[in-house]
Amino acid sequence: MWYRNEFVAHMEEVLDVYSRPYDPQKPLICLDEKPYMMHADKVQPLPIQSKSPRKIDYE
């Protein structure tokens, strides 16, 4: 199969964390990556210099 025993073991560790009872001293915080697309630059790209391509900072 495409997965390995090590991957399954790590996945089970994560699932164990989710099944723990609530502990106010150790709250469970879940984060989810959201696919937000930037439609504008926060800062203008640096100008082109001789023998150097334009540089853009991705924030």
Gaussian input, Z-matrix of N, CA and C with variables (Angstrom, degrees):
# hf/3-21g

backbone

0 1
 N
 C     1     B1
 C     2     B2     1     A1
 N     3     B3     2     A2     1     D1
 C     4     B4     3     A3     2     D2
 C     5     B5     4     A4     3     D3
 N     6     B6     5     A5     4     D4
 C     7     B7     6     A6     5     D5
 C     8     B8     7     A7     6     D6
 N     9     B9     8     A8     7     D7
 C    10    B10     9     A9     8     D8
 C    11    B11    10    A10     9     D9
 N    12    B12    11    A11    10    D10
 C    13    B13    12    A12    11    D11
 C    14    B14    13    A13    12    D12
 N    15    B15    14    A14    13    D13
 C    16    B16    15    A15    14    D14
 C    17    B17    16    A16    15    D15
 N    18    B18    17    A17    16    D16
 C    19    B19    18    A18    17    D17
 C    20    B20    19    A19    18    D18
 N    21    B21    20    A20    19    D19
 C    22    B22    21    A21    20    D20
 C    23    B23    22    A22    21    D21
 N    24    B24    23    A23    22    D22
 C    25    B25    24    A24    23    D23
 C    26    B26    25    A25    24    D24
 N    27    B27    26    A26    25    D25
 C    28    B28    27    A27    26    D26
 C    29    B29    28    A28    27    D27
 N    30    B30    29    A29    28    D28
 C    31    B31    30    A30    29    D29
 C    32    B32    31    A31    30    D30
 N    33    B33    32    A32    31    D31
 C    34    B34    33    A33    32    D32
 C    35    B35    34    A34    33    D33
 N    36    B36    35    A35    34    D34
 C    37    B37    36    A36    35    D35
 C    38    B38    37    A37    36    D36
 N    39    B39    38    A38    37    D37
 C    40    B40    39    A39    38    D38
 C    41    B41    40    A40    39    D39
 N    42    B42    41    A41    40    D40
 C    43    B43    42    A42    41    D41
 C    44    B44    43    A43    42    D42
 N    45    B45    44    A44    43    D43
 C    46    B46    45    A45    44    D44
 C    47    B47    46    A46    45    D45
 N    48    B48    47    A47    46    D46
 C    49    B49    48    A48    47    D47
 C    50    B50    49    A49    48    D48
 N    51    B51    50    A50    49    D49
 C    52    B52    51    A51    50    D50
 C    53    B53    52    A52    51    D51
 N    54    B54    53    A53    52    D52
 C    55    B55    54    A54    53    D53
 C    56    B56    55    A55    54    D54
 N    57    B57    56    A56    55    D55
 C    58    B58    57    A57    56    D56
 C    59    B59    58    A58    57    D57
 N    60    B60    59    A59    58    D58
 C    61    B61    60    A60    59    D59
 C    62    B62    61    A61    60    D60
 N    63    B63    62    A62    61    D61
 C    64    B64    63    A63    62    D62
 C    65    B65    64    A64    63    D63
 N    66    B66    65    A65    64    D64
 C    67    B67    66    A66    65    D65
 C    68    B68    67    A67    66    D66
 N    69    B69    68    A68    67    D67
 C    70    B70    69    A69    68    D68
 C    71    B71    70    A70    69    D69
 N    72    B72    71    A71    70    D70
 C    73    B73    72    A72    71    D71
 C    74    B74    73    A73    72    D72
 N    75    B75    74    A74    73    D73
 C    76    B76    75    A75    74    D74
 C    77    B77    76    A76    75    D75
 N    78    B78    77    A77    76    D76
 C    79    B79    78    A78    77    D77
 C    80    B80    79    A79    78    D78
 N    81    B81    80    A80    79    D79
 C    82    B82    81    A81    80    D80
 C    83    B83    82    A82    81    D81
 N    84    B84    83    A83    82    D82
 C    85    B85    84    A84    83    D83
 C    86    B86    85    A85    84    D84
 N    87    B87    86    A86    85    D85
 C    88    B88    87    A87    86    D86
 C    89    B89    88    A88    87    D87
 N    90    B90    89    A89    88    D88
 C    91    B91    90    A90    89    D89
 C    92    B92    91    A91    90    D90
 N    93    B93    92    A92    91    D91
 C    94    B94    93    A93    92    D92
 C    95    B95    94    A94    93    D93
 N    96    B96    95    A95    94    D94
 C    97    B97    96    A96    95    D95
 C    98    B98    97    A97    96    D96
 N    99    B99    98    A98    97    D97
 C   100   B100    99    A99    98    D98
 C   101   B101   100   A100    99    D99
 N   102   B102   101   A101   100   D100
 C   103   B103   102   A102   101   D101
 C   104   B104   103   A103   102   D102
 N   105   B105   104   A104   103   D103
 C   106   B106   105   A105   104   D104
 C   107   B107   106   A106   105   D105
 N   108   B108   107   A107   106   D106
 C   109   B109   108   A108   107   D107
 C   110   B110   109   A109   108   D108
 N   111   B111   110   A110   109   D109
 C   112   B112   111   A111   110   D110
 C   113   B113   112   A112   111   D111
 N   114   B114   113   A113   112   D112
 C   115   B115   114   A114   113   D113
 C   116   B116   115   A115   114   D114
 N   117   B117   116   A116   115   D115
 C   118   B118   117   A117   116   D116
 C   119   B119   118   A118   117   D117
 N   120   B120   119   A119   118   D118
 C   121   B121   120   A120   119   D119
 C   122   B122   121   A121   120   D120
 N   123   B123   122   A122   121   D121
 C   124   B124   123   A123   122   D122
 C   125   B125   124   A124   123   D123
 N   126   B126   125   A125   124   D124
 C   127   B127   126   A126   125   D125
 C   128   B128   127   A127   126   D126
 N   129   B129   128   A128   127   D127
 C   130   B130   129   A129   128   D128
 C   131   B131   130   A130   129   D129
 N   132   B132   131   A131   130   D130
 C   133   B133   132   A132   131   D131
 C   134   B134   133   A133   132   D132
 N   135   B135   134   A134   133   D133
 C   136   B136   135   A135   134   D134
 C   137   B137   136   A136   135   D135
 N   138   B138   137   A137   136   D136
 C   139   B139   138   A138   137   D137
 C   140   B140   139   A139   138   D138
 N   141   B141   140   A140   139   D139
 C   142   B142   141   A141   140   D140
 C   143   B143   142   A142   141   D141
 N   144   B144   143   A143   142   D142
 C   145   B145   144   A144   143   D143
 C   146   B146   145   A145   144   D144
 N   147   B147   146   A146   145   D145
 C   148   B148   147   A147   146   D146
 C   149   B149   148   A148   147   D147
 N   150   B150   149   A149   148   D148
 C   151   B151   150   A150   149   D149
 C   152   B152   151   A151   150   D150
 N   153   B153   152   A152   151   D151
 C   154   B154   153   A153   152   D152
 C   155   B155   154   A154   153   D153
 N   156   B156   155   A155   154   D154
 C   157   B157   156   A156   155   D155
 C   158   B158   157   A157   156   D156
 N   159   B159   158   A158   157   D157
 C   160   B160   159   A159   158   D158
 C   161   B161   160   A160   159   D159
 N   162   B162   161   A161   160   D160
 C   163   B163   162   A162   161   D161
 C   164   B164   163   A163   162   D162
 N   165   B165   164   A164   163   D163
 C   166   B166   165   A165   164   D164
 C   167   B167   166   A166   165   D165
 N   168   B168   167   A167   166   D166
 C   169   B169   168   A168   167   D167
 C   170   B170   169   A169   168   D168
 N   171   B171   170   A170   169   D169
 C   172   B172   171   A171   170   D170
 C   173   B173   172   A172   171   D171
 N   174   B174   173   A173   172   D172
 C   175   B175   174   A174   173   D173
 C   176   B176   175   A175   174   D174

   B1=1.4520
   B2=1.5290
   B3=1.3306
   B4=1.4690
   B5=1.5107
   B6=1.3313
   B7=1.4581
   B8=1.5224
   B9=1.2990
   B10=1.4569
   B11=1.5095
   B12=1.3075
   B13=1.4617
   B14=1.5221
   B15=1.3168
   B16=1.4669
   B17=1.5309
   B18=1.3221
   B19=1.4639
   B20=1.5223
   B21=1.3246
   B22=1.4634
   B23=1.5238
   B24=1.3321
   B25=1.4675
   B26=1.5237
   B27=1.3242
   B28=1.4697
   B29=1.5287
   B30=1.3216
   B31=1.4500
   B32=1.5321
   B33=1.3221
   B34=1.4637
   B35=1.5242
   B36=1.3418
   B37=1.4706
   B38=1.5289
   B39=1.3198
   B40=1.4647
   B41=1.5245
   B42=1.3115
   B43=1.4619
   B44=1.5236
   B45=1.3346
   B46=1.4713
   B47=1.5218
   B48=1.3208
   B49=1.4676
   B50=1.5262
   B51=1.3264
   B52=1.4658
   B53=1.5276
   B54=1.3190
   B55=1.4681
   B56=1.5274
   B57=1.3272
   B58=1.4709
   B59=1.5282
   B60=1.3405
   B61=1.4680
   B62=1.5329
   B63=1.3198
   B64=1.4620
   B65=1.5182
   B66=1.3251
   B67=1.4630
   B68=1.5254
   B69=1.3572
   B70=1.4671
   B71=1.5301
   B72=1.3342
   B73=1.4648
   B74=1.5374
   B75=1.3249
   B76=1.4650
   B77=1.5253
   B78=1.3247
   B79=1.4694
   B80=1.5312
   B81=1.2998
   B82=1.4543
   B83=1.5249
   B84=1.3075
   B85=1.4627
   B86=1.5193
   B87=1.3085
   B88=1.4630
   B89=1.5242
   B90=1.3059
   B91=1.4639
   B92=1.5175
   B93=1.2939
   B94=1.4520
   B95=1.5198
   B96=1.3144
   B97=1.4566
   B98=1.5182
   B99=1.2968
   B100=1.4584
   B101=1.5260
   B102=1.3032
   B103=1.4592
   B104=1.5268
   B105=1.3245
   B106=1.4629
   B107=1.5194
   B108=1.2907
   B109=1.4510
   B110=1.5236
   B111=1.3409
   B112=1.4602
   B113=1.5229
   B114=1.3168
   B115=1.4584
   B116=1.5244
   B117=1.3197
   B118=1.4632
   B119=1.5238
   B120=1.3156
   B121=1.4616
   B122=1.5178
   B123=1.3438
   B124=1.4646
   B125=1.5248
   B126=1.3200
   B127=1.4625
   B128=1.5227
   B129=1.3113
   B130=1.4555
   B131=1.5331
   B132=1.3349
   B133=1.4639
   B134=1.5238
   B135=1.3263
   B136=1.4653
   B137=1.5270
   B138=1.3180
   B139=1.4685
   B140=1.5295
   B141=1.3177
   B142=1.4571
   B143=1.5191
   B144=1.3296
   B145=1.4633
   B146=1.5199
   B147=1.2790
   B148=1.4497
   B149=1.5333
   B150=1.3332
   B151=1.4688
   B152=1.5274
   B153=1.3057
   B154=1.4635
   B155=1.5289
   B156=1.3231
   B157=1.4643
   B158=1.5262
   B159=1.3121
   B160=1.4654
   B161=1.5299
   B162=1.3213
   B163=1.4617
   B164=1.5214
   B165=1.3296
   B166=1.4550
   B167=1.5196
   B168=1.3237
   B169=1.4589
   B170=1.5212
   B171=1.3121
   B172=1.4637
   B173=1.5119
   B174=1.3242
   B175=1.4625
   B176=1.4979
   A1=109.69
   A2=116.38
   A3=121.49
   A4=112.71
   A5=118.71
   A6=119.65
   A7=109.85
   A8=114.68
   A9=120.60
   A10=109.24
   A11=115.45
   A12=120.87
   A13=111.69
   A14=117.08
   A15=120.67
   A16=110.81
   A17=116.77
   A18=120.84
   A19=110.49
   A20=116.76
   A21=121.03
   A22=110.05
   A23=117.19
   A24=120.46
   A25=110.73
   A26=117.85
   A27=121.19
   A28=110.90
   A29=116.67
   A30=120.50
   A31=110.29
   A32=117.08
   A33=120.51
   A34=111.22
   A35=117.33
   A36=120.43
   A37=110.26
   A38=116.53
   A39=120.63
   A40=110.03
   A41=117.06
   A42=120.43
   A43=111.42
   A44=117.20
   A45=120.63
   A46=110.81
   A47=117.05
   A48=120.54
   A49=109.82
   A50=117.14
   A51=120.79
   A52=112.63
   A53=117.66
   A54=120.01
   A55=113.26
   A56=117.93
   A57=120.37
   A58=110.51
   A59=116.64
   A60=118.68
   A61=110.43
   A62=116.19
   A63=121.07
   A64=110.77
   A65=116.09
   A66=122.63
   A67=106.98
   A68=118.36
   A69=119.55
   A70=113.04
   A71=117.65
   A72=120.48
   A73=111.82
   A74=116.32
   A75=121.94
   A76=108.85
   A77=117.84
   A78=119.16
   A79=111.25
   A80=115.17
   A81=121.75
   A82=108.54
   A83=115.94
   A84=121.34
   A85=107.36
   A86=116.21
   A87=121.47
   A88=109.33
   A89=115.80
   A90=121.51
   A91=108.49
   A92=115.53
   A93=120.90
   A94=108.14
   A95=116.04
   A96=119.25
   A97=108.27
   A98=115.29
   A99=119.73
   A100=108.73
   A101=117.43
   A102=120.45
   A103=112.66
   A104=116.71
   A105=120.05
   A106=109.45
   A107=115.63
   A108=120.61
   A109=109.33
   A110=115.60
   A111=119.52
   A112=108.50
   A113=116.18
   A114=120.56
   A115=112.59
   A116=116.64
   A117=120.16
   A118=108.86
   A119=115.32
   A120=120.34
   A121=110.07
   A122=116.29
   A123=120.18
   A124=109.63
   A125=114.69
   A126=121.66
   A127=107.10
   A128=116.86
   A129=120.70
   A130=110.38
   A131=117.77
   A132=120.52
   A133=111.15
   A134=115.29
   A135=120.00
   A136=108.89
   A137=117.26
   A138=119.45
   A139=111.32
   A140=114.64
   A141=120.52
   A142=109.18
   A143=115.33
   A144=120.95
   A145=108.25
   A146=116.18
   A147=121.20
   A148=110.49
   A149=116.50
   A150=123.88
   A151=113.21
   A152=117.23
   A153=120.91
   A154=108.69
   A155=117.89
   A156=119.09
   A157=111.88
   A158=115.22
   A159=120.39
   A160=108.59
   A161=116.94
   A162=121.97
   A163=109.23
   A164=116.01
   A165=121.57
   A166=108.47
   A167=116.81
   A168=122.16
   A169=108.33
   A170=116.47
   A171=120.69
   A172=109.15
   A173=117.47
   A174=121.65
   A175=110.16
   D1=168.64
   D2=-174.39
   D3=-75.13
   D4=-17.97
   D5=-178.39
   D6=-102.80
   D7=162.82
   D8=-179.40
   D9=-116.16
   D10=162.59
   D11=-179.14
   D12=-58.89
   D13=-36.64
   D14=-179.98
   D15=-63.76
   D16=-41.71
   D17=178.18
   D18=-62.00
   D19=-45.31
   D20=-179.57
   D21=-62.48
   D22=-39.89
   D23=179.07
   D24=-62.22
   D25=-43.54
   D26=178.65
   D27=-66.37
   D28=-38.97
   D29=178.71
   D30=-63.38
   D31=-39.77
   D32=178.69
   D33=-66.25
   D34=-34.82
   D35=176.13
   D36=-61.47
   D37=-43.23
   D38=179.34
   D39=-64.00
   D40=-43.80
   D41=179.33
   D42=-63.97
   D43=-34.00
   D44=176.30
   D45=-62.64
   D46=-39.26
   D47=178.91
   D48=-61.30
   D49=-43.78
   D50=-179.48
   D51=-66.08
   D52=-26.31
   D53=-177.41
   D54=-90.42
   D55=-1.95
   D56=178.89
   D57=-67.45
   D58=148.93
   D59=174.62
   D60=-67.89
   D61=156.32
   D62=-178.25
   D63=-63.71
   D64=131.84
   D65=176.77
   D66=-130.04
   D67=112.80
   D68=-178.24
   D69=-63.29
   D70=-20.81
   D71=177.53
   D72=-77.57
   D73=-22.09
   D74=179.33
   D75=-134.00
   D76=73.28
   D77=-178.06
   D78=-67.76
   D79=148.43
   D80=177.56
   D81=-88.05
   D82=123.37
   D83=179.72
   D84=-116.82
   D85=123.58
   D86=-179.34
   D87=-108.45
   D88=135.29
   D89=177.13
   D90=-120.93
   D91=144.88
   D92=178.89
   D93=-133.36
   D94=129.76
   D95=177.07
   D96=-75.54
   D97=130.72
   D98=179.53
   D99=-111.03
   D100=136.15
   D101=-177.10
   D102=-81.26
   D103=69.32
   D104=177.50
   D105=-82.51
   D106=137.46
   D107=179.06
   D108=-108.09
   D109=130.41
   D110=177.33
   D111=-79.00
   D112=130.42
   D113=179.84
   D114=-104.32
   D115=-7.74
   D116=179.47
   D117=-149.64
   D118=154.42
   D119=177.24
   D120=-80.25
   D121=140.61
   D122=173.07
   D123=-75.70
   D124=-36.78
   D125=-179.41
   D126=-128.41
   D127=140.19
   D128=179.66
   D129=-64.69
   D130=143.62
   D131=177.14
   D132=-60.64
   D133=152.79
   D134=177.27
   D135=-68.13
   D136=143.72
   D137=-178.82
   D138=-67.26
   D139=154.97
   D140=178.38
   D141=-70.82
   D142=135.92
   D143=175.88
   D144=-116.53
   D145=164.76
   D146=-179.68
   D147=-56.49
   D148=129.74
   D149=178.33
   D150=60.12
   D151=25.92
   D152=179.55
   D153=-140.93
   D154=128.12
   D155=179.25
   D156=-72.90
   D157=163.29
   D158=177.27
   D159=-61.37
   D160=141.54
   D161=-178.88
   D162=-115.58
   D163=133.87
   D164=179.52
   D165=-124.78
   D166=132.36
   D167=177.57
   D168=-94.97
   D169=121.88
   D170=179.29
   D171=-93.37
   D172=117.36
   D173=-179.82
   D174=-104.63

